[in-house]
Amino acid sequence: MGDLHRSVFLKELKDTFPDLRAEVNAQHGLLHMEMHVLADFARRAIAAGAKKDAVSCFKFVEKYCRDGNNELRNAVGVSFVEHLNLGDAQWAWDLLGPVLKKEYLQLVDAGMAKPLPYLR
C-alpha cells in the first residue's frame, strides 16, 4: 500500500494544474469528484490532441495510482481511468504509464471500461 493521501494529492494537483483549482475546490471535499475534474481535463486533452497536457496529466495520475493509499488508488480507477475516451486515440494509450495501462485493462476485464480496438 502506498502512503500518499488525499491532502498530498490535492496540494500537488492544484500546484501542477492551477487552472483546475476553482473547479477542484467546488467539489466540497469529495475525492472522487475531485479526481473526476482531472479526468475531464484528460478527456479534453485527448479530444483536442493536446499531447503535452495529456502526458502531464497521465504522469501525475500514474504516481497516485502507483503510490497512493487505497482511497486514492480506488479513485484513480473509478473516477479517472474508467472515464478515459481512448477508443479513437491510440496515441493516448501509448502515452499512458504501465500502472494506468494495467488498471485500464483490469477495468476492461471487469466490464467497466470499453475494450480498445487497436489492442486486439
Backbone as a chain_set.jsonl record, in Angstrom:
{"seq": "MGDLHRSVFLKELKDTFPDLRAEVNAQHGLLHMEMHVLADFARRAIAAGAKKDAVSCFKFVEKYCRDGNNELRNAVGVSFVEHLNLGDAQWAWDLLGPVLKKEYLQLVDAGMAKPLPYLR", "coords": {"N": [[0.838, -1.187, 0.0], [0.464, 2.217, -0.794], [1.63, 5.389, 0.497], [0.823, 7.939, -0.077], [-1.639, 10.402, 0.312], [-4.942, 11.95, 0.272], [-4.678, 14.744, 0.933], [-2.064, 15.358, 0.131], [-2.265, 14.734, -2.57], [-4.208, 16.672, -3.38], [-2.884, 19.136, -2.894], [-0.675, 18.908, -4.638], [-2.046, 18.562, -7.047], [-3.362, 21.054, -7.362], [-1.142, 22.71, -7.479], [0.191, 21.74, -9.734], [-1.693, 21.873, -11.775], [-2.903, 24.635, -11.977], [-5.045, 25.941, -13.225], [-7.197, 24.351, -12.762], [-7.892, 24.673, -10.16], [-10.133, 26.182, -9.015], [-12.319, 24.69, -9.908], [-11.778, 22.203, -8.737], [-11.887, 22.947, -6.034], [-14.588, 23.436, -5.84], [-15.768, 21.008, -5.437], [-16.365, 20.251, -2.903], [-14.806, 18.701, -1.107], [-15.007, 16.03, -1.9], [-13.415, 13.282, -2.868], [-13.653, 11.563, -5.159], [-15.054, 13.174, -6.918], [-13.268, 15.275, -7.173], [-11.191, 13.925, -8.431], [-12.507, 13.348, -10.746], [-12.63, 15.821, -11.974], [-10.018, 16.052, -12.871], [-10.041, 13.912, -14.653], [-11.829, 14.895, -16.554], [-10.285, 16.978, -17.569], [-8.227, 15.473, -18.748], [-9.703, 14.064, -20.697], [-10.519, 16.195, -22.317], [-8.025, 17.024, -23.239], [-7.24, 14.757, -24.696], [-9.277, 14.681, -26.666], [-8.681, 17.034, -28.003], [-6.244, 16.473, -28.995], [-4.063, 17.256, -27.578], [-1.177, 16.561, -26.734], [0.9, 17.214, -24.927], [-0.459, 18.195, -22.625], [-1.95, 15.911, -22.044], [0.084, 14.036, -21.458], [1.285, 15.208, -19.167], [-0.835, 15.059, -17.384], [-1.328, 12.264, -17.315], [1.119, 11.32, -16.25], [1.052, 12.505, -13.745], [-1.255, 11.3, -12.591], [-0.526, 8.624, -12.742], [1.438, 8.428, -10.775], [-0.102, 8.639, -8.411], [-1.754, 6.467, -8.652], [0.049, 4.426, -8.455], [1.474, 4.964, -6.032], [-0.326, 5.885, -4.189], [-2.592, 5.834, -1.347], [-5.093, 3.346, -0.452], [-7.607, 4.567, -0.84], [-7.04, 6.644, -2.674], [-6.034, 5.164, -4.86], [-8.297, 3.713, -5.557], [-9.988, 5.821, -6.316], [-8.602, 6.756, -8.551], [-8.928, 4.591, -10.335], [-11.789, 4.298, -10.536], [-12.797, 6.91, -10.96], [-11.149, 8.169, -12.761], [-9.519, 6.54, -14.68], [-11.491, 4.779, -15.657], [-13.104, 6.502, -17.063], [-11.758, 7.518, -19.225], [-11.532, 8.374, -22.662], [-10.391, 6.454, -24.854], [-10.707, 5.064, -27.166], [-10.516, 6.022, -29.877], [-8.014, 7.003, -29.864], [-5.21, 5.995, -30.066], [-2.686, 7.016, -29.727], [-2.88, 8.265, -27.242], [-3.232, 6.078, -25.546], [-0.733, 4.907, -25.904], [0.819, 6.733, -24.539], [0.144, 6.419, -21.903], [1.236, 5.416, -18.656], [2.699, 2.345, -17.329], [1.295, 1.452, -15.039], [-1.215, 2.697, -15.184], [-2.076, 1.647, -17.62], [-2.313, -1.068, -16.943], [-4.324, -0.88, -14.998], [-6.44, 0.064, -16.598], [-6.807, -2.123, -18.348], [-7.59, -4.072, -16.512], [-10.03, -2.999, -15.759], [-11.371, -3.249, -18.194], [-11.487, -6.056, -18.383], [-13.216, -6.493, -16.274], [-15.498, -5.471, -17.284], [-15.983, -2.801, -17.005], [-14.816, -0.822, -18.481], [-14.375, 0.206, -21.89], [-13.295, -2.114, -24.366], [-10.31, -1.707, -26.291], [-10.007, -1.071, -29.701], [-7.578, -1.226, -31.068], [-5.975, -2.899, -29.616], [-6.403, -5.524, -30.068]], "CA": [[0.0, 0.0, 0.0], [1.193, 3.473, -0.851], [1.379, 6.274, 1.626], [0.319, 9.241, -0.5], [-3.05, 10.516, 0.683], [-5.723, 12.982, -0.399], [-4.181, 16.11, 1.114], [-0.878, 15.477, -0.723], [-2.803, 14.748, -3.924], [-4.858, 17.953, -3.662], [-1.88, 20.196, -2.969], [0.079, 18.761, -5.872], [-2.976, 18.799, -8.157], [-3.563, 22.493, -7.515], [0.131, 23.314, -7.877], [0.544, 21.278, -11.076], [-2.738, 22.301, -12.706], [-3.565, 25.756, -11.29], [-6.301, 26.315, -13.894], [-8.259, 23.473, -12.26], [-8.063, 24.936, -8.724], [-11.502, 26.582, -8.654], [-13.226, 23.559, -10.147], [-11.491, 21.212, -7.69], [-12.411, 23.481, -4.77], [-16.054, 23.401, -5.892], [-16.243, 19.634, -5.247], [-16.722, 20.135, -1.483], [-14.058, 17.67, -0.382], [-15.335, 14.678, -2.352], [-12.246, 12.843, -3.631], [-13.997, 11.041, -6.48], [-15.428, 14.307, -7.768], [-12.014, 15.984, -7.453], [-10.493, 13.114, -9.434], [-13.273, 13.47, -11.986], [-12.191, 17.083, -12.587], [-8.787, 15.709, -13.59], [-10.443, 13.059, -15.782], [-12.399, 15.789, -17.571], [-9.137, 17.649, -18.182], [-7.562, 14.48, -19.613], [-10.569, 13.813, -21.858], [-10.429, 17.365, -23.205], [-6.698, 16.976, -23.876], [-7.279, 13.676, -25.692], [-10.146, 15.111, -27.76], [-8.018, 18.115, -28.735], [-4.931, 16.032, -29.464], [-3.079, 18.021, -26.812], [-0.314, 15.519, -26.162], [1.646, 17.722, -23.767], [-1.376, 18.196, -21.483], [-2.276, 14.521, -21.733], [1.251, 13.418, -20.818], [1.452, 15.724, -17.804], [-1.93, 14.507, -16.594], [-1.102, 10.824, -17.142], [2.241, 11.136, -15.321], [0.556, 12.893, -12.429], [-2.184, 10.281, -12.094], [0.253, 7.385, -12.595], [2.088, 8.494, -9.457], [-1.072, 8.384, -7.347], [-2.242, 5.095, -8.813], [1.137, 3.56, -8.003], [1.96, 5.239, -4.679], [-1.385, 6.407, -3.328], [-3.235, 4.903, -0.421], [-6.21, 2.607, -1.065], [-8.649, 5.509, -1.248], [-6.596, 7.315, -3.902], [-5.958, 4.2, -5.964], [-9.675, 3.442, -5.953], [-10.488, 7.0, -7.024], [-7.967, 6.772, -9.871], [-9.581, 3.599, -11.185], [-13.223, 4.531, -10.715], [-13.156, 8.264, -11.386], [-10.248, 8.672, -13.799], [-9.223, 5.578, -15.751], [-12.736, 4.242, -16.222], [-13.779, 7.512, -17.875], [-10.948, 7.984, -20.354], [-12.015, 8.025, -24.0], [-9.178, 6.061, -25.553], [-11.062, 4.251, -28.318], [-10.016, 6.576, -31.137], [-6.784, 7.735, -29.56], [-4.129, 5.071, -29.719], [-1.555, 7.821, -29.251], [-3.055, 8.493, -25.797], [-2.924, 4.796, -24.913], [0.719, 4.738, -25.955], [1.426, 7.654, -23.578], [-0.159, 6.002, -20.527], [2.266, 4.651, -17.971], [2.359, 0.936, -17.157], [0.313, 1.232, -13.969], [-2.523, 3.085, -15.707], [-2.463, 0.651, -18.632], [-2.757, -2.258, -16.221], [-5.607, -0.537, -14.384], [-7.431, 0.116, -17.665], [-7.068, -3.49, -18.82], [-8.364, -4.744, -15.462], [-11.396, -2.489, -15.876], [-11.94, -3.881, -19.392], [-11.792, -7.435, -17.999], [-14.36, -6.464, -15.361], [-16.644, -4.906, -17.991], [-16.187, -1.424, -16.551], [-14.247, 0.082, -19.492], [-14.528, -0.327, -23.24], [-12.096, -2.673, -24.996], [-9.729, -0.812, -27.284], [-9.92, -1.817, -30.964], [-6.185, -1.382, -31.526], [-5.258, -3.852, -28.756], [-6.861, -6.881, -30.379]], "C": [[0.875, 1.239, 0.0], [0.841, 4.364, 0.323], [0.932, 7.676, 1.226], [-1.182, 9.293, -0.233], [-3.664, 11.758, 0.043], [-5.129, 14.379, -0.249], [-2.931, 16.362, 0.266], [-1.326, 15.591, -2.181], [-3.373, 16.124, -4.267], [-3.85, 19.089, -3.783], [-1.123, 20.118, -4.293], [-0.802, 19.007, -7.104], [-3.131, 20.295, -8.414], [-2.284, 23.22, -7.924], [0.48, 22.977, -9.327], [-0.424, 21.792, -12.134], [-3.522, 23.463, -12.084], [-4.882, 26.194, -11.943], [-7.482, 25.474, -13.408], [-8.624, 23.771, -10.809], [-9.512, 25.251, -8.344], [-12.479, 25.423, -8.825], [-13.02, 22.453, -9.106], [-12.079, 21.673, -6.362], [-13.935, 23.399, -4.708], [-16.623, 22.008, -5.63], [-16.498, 19.296, -3.781], [-16.065, 18.958, -0.77], [-14.357, 16.249, -0.79], [-14.247, 14.207, -3.319], [-12.608, 12.364, -5.035], [-14.404, 12.165, -7.435], [-14.193, 15.142, -8.119], [-11.214, 15.246, -8.526], [-11.189, 13.225, -10.783], [-12.934, 14.776, -12.72], [-10.932, 16.827, -13.415], [-9.093, 14.819, -14.796], [-11.036, 13.905, -16.91], [-11.286, 16.534, -18.311], [-8.44, 16.707, -19.162], [-8.398, 14.21, -20.859], [-10.526, 14.982, -22.84], [-9.091, 17.37, -23.946], [-6.666, 15.914, -24.967], [-8.098, 14.117, -26.908], [-9.479, 16.174, -28.629], [-6.672, 17.688, -29.323], [-3.793, 16.755, -28.765], [-2.173, 17.058, -26.041], [0.437, 15.989, -24.921], [0.771, 17.714, -22.512], [-1.719, 16.774, -21.064], [-1.133, 13.847, -20.986], [1.406, 13.914, -19.387], [0.371, 15.179, -16.882], [-1.696, 13.027, -16.303], [0.028, 10.559, -16.157], [1.817, 11.45, -13.897], [-0.305, 11.784, -11.829], [-1.47, 8.945, -11.886], [0.89, 7.321, -11.209], [1.11, 8.113, -8.344], [-1.721, 7.012, -7.468], [-1.21, 4.112, -8.261], [1.423, 3.719, -6.509], [0.903, 5.761, -3.719], [-1.91, 5.356, -2.367], [-4.431, 4.247, -1.121], [-7.287, 3.534, -1.597], [-8.276, 6.206, -2.558], [-6.549, 6.358, -5.078], [-7.354, 3.85, -6.459], [-10.238, 4.606, -6.76], [-9.876, 7.098, -8.42], [-8.679, 5.805, -10.808], [-11.002, 3.981, -11.541], [-13.526, 5.888, -11.349], [-12.211, 8.876, -12.407], [-10.134, 7.673, -14.937], [-10.491, 5.092, -16.439], [-13.399, 5.215, -17.192], [-12.94, 8.07, -19.015], [-11.559, 7.515, -21.669], [-10.801, 7.712, -24.868], [-9.452, 5.315, -26.858], [-10.494, 4.722, -29.636], [-8.681, 7.284, -30.955], [-5.675, 6.785, -29.114], [-2.91, 5.831, -29.206], [-1.65, 8.054, -27.749], [-2.771, 7.209, -25.026], [-1.413, 4.602, -24.818], [1.433, 5.619, -24.934], [1.118, 7.3, -22.116], [1.021, 5.247, -19.946], [1.802, 3.225, -17.727], [1.307, 0.67, -16.088], [-1.085, 1.589, -14.457], [-2.997, 2.131, -16.797], [-2.998, -0.605, -17.965], [-4.13, -2.033, -15.602], [-6.711, -0.53, -15.439], [-7.8, -1.291, -18.134], [-7.837, -4.306, -17.779], [-9.822, -4.283, -15.504], [-12.097, -3.059, -17.104], [-12.362, -5.306, -19.046], [-13.019, -7.507, -17.097], [-15.617, -5.894, -16.025], [-16.935, -3.465, -17.624], [-15.62, -0.383, -17.523], [-14.35, -0.602, -20.844], [-13.219, -0.938, -23.73], [-11.598, -1.721, -26.083], [-9.483, -1.572, -28.569], [-8.497, -2.073, -31.427], [-5.362, -2.313, -30.645], [-5.651, -5.293, -29.037], [-5.782, -7.716, -30.952]], "O": [[1.888, 1.307, 0.696], [-0.124, 4.118, 1.047], [0.687, 8.515, 2.093], [-1.905, 8.339, -0.519], [-2.98, 12.518, -0.643], [-5.083, 15.128, -1.225], [-2.756, 17.461, -0.261], [-0.831, 16.434, -2.93], [-3.061, 16.681, -5.319], [-3.959, 19.918, -4.687], [-0.95, 21.122, -4.983], [-0.348, 19.593, -8.087], [-3.041, 20.746, -9.556], [-2.336, 24.226, -8.632], [1.0, 23.819, -10.059], [-0.022, 22.108, -13.254], [-4.68, 23.291, -11.706], [-5.743, 26.76, -11.27], [-8.637, 25.845, -13.619], [-9.568, 23.185, -10.28], [-10.053, 24.631, -7.429], [-13.355, 25.206, -7.988], [-13.985, 21.841, -8.65], [-12.697, 20.886, -5.645], [-14.504, 23.302, -3.621], [-17.842, 21.841, -5.602], [-16.819, 18.15, -3.463], [-16.686, 18.299, 0.064], [-13.983, 15.325, -0.067], [-14.171, 14.678, -4.454], [-11.935, 12.725, -6.001], [-14.121, 12.098, -8.631], [-14.085, 15.655, -9.233], [-10.634, 15.867, -9.416], [-10.544, 13.2, -11.831], [-12.953, 14.82, -13.95], [-10.803, 17.332, -14.53], [-8.467, 14.962, -15.846], [-10.771, 13.652, -18.085], [-11.341, 16.697, -19.53], [-8.102, 17.105, -20.277], [-7.856, 14.134, -21.961], [-10.5, 14.778, -24.054], [-9.034, 17.682, -25.135], [-6.122, 16.149, -26.046], [-7.663, 13.946, -28.046], [-9.685, 16.213, -29.843], [-6.039, 18.446, -30.058], [-2.689, 16.853, -29.299], [-2.384, 16.787, -24.859], [0.588, 15.228, -23.965], [1.215, 17.273, -21.452], [-1.772, 16.465, -19.873], [-1.36, 13.161, -19.99], [1.638, 13.113, -18.482], [0.642, 14.872, -15.721], [-1.85, 12.588, -15.163], [-0.085, 9.669, -15.314], [2.181, 10.741, -12.959], [-0.098, 11.381, -10.684], [-1.786, 8.216, -10.946], [0.877, 6.276, -10.557], [1.458, 7.352, -7.442], [-2.189, 6.46, -6.472], [-1.564, 3.091, -7.672], [1.594, 2.727, -5.8], [1.203, 6.048, -2.561], [-1.702, 4.156, -2.549], [-4.733, 4.575, -2.268], [-7.822, 3.311, -2.683], [-9.114, 6.34, -3.45], [-6.979, 6.705, -6.179], [-7.564, 3.707, -7.664], [-10.896, 4.394, -7.779], [-10.56, 7.483, -9.369], [-8.997, 6.157, -11.944], [-11.377, 3.988, -12.713], [-14.421, 5.994, -12.187], [-12.446, 9.991, -12.873], [-10.606, 7.936, -16.043], [-10.547, 5.006, -17.666], [-14.174, 4.797, -18.053], [-13.368, 8.999, -19.7], [-12.045, 6.389, -21.769], [-10.253, 8.593, -25.531], [-8.514, 4.971, -27.578], [-10.034, 3.908, -30.438], [-8.272, 8.075, -31.805], [-5.264, 6.774, -27.954], [-2.186, 5.335, -28.342], [-0.635, 8.046, -27.053], [-2.139, 7.246, -23.97], [-0.889, 4.187, -23.784], [2.539, 5.289, -24.505], [1.757, 7.821, -21.202], [1.721, 4.526, -20.656], [0.621, 2.927, -17.903], [0.507, -0.255, -16.229], [-2.041, 0.866, -14.176], [-4.189, 1.838, -16.889], [-4.024, -1.144, -18.38], [-4.998, -2.902, -15.675], [-7.798, -1.057, -15.203], [-8.979, -1.605, -18.296], [-8.657, -5.149, -18.144], [-10.738, -5.083, -15.308], [-13.298, -3.324, -17.057], [-13.472, -5.721, -19.377], [-13.776, -8.476, -17.153], [-16.678, -5.84, -15.403], [-18.022, -2.96, -17.904], [-15.915, 0.806, -17.397], [-14.404, -1.828, -20.933], [-12.152, -0.356, -23.536], [-12.388, -1.017, -26.713], [-8.823, -2.611, -28.552], [-8.247, -3.06, -32.12], [-4.171, -2.501, -30.895], [-5.256, -6.193, -28.296], [-6.006, -8.884, -31.267]]}, "num_chains": 1, "name": "protein.A"}
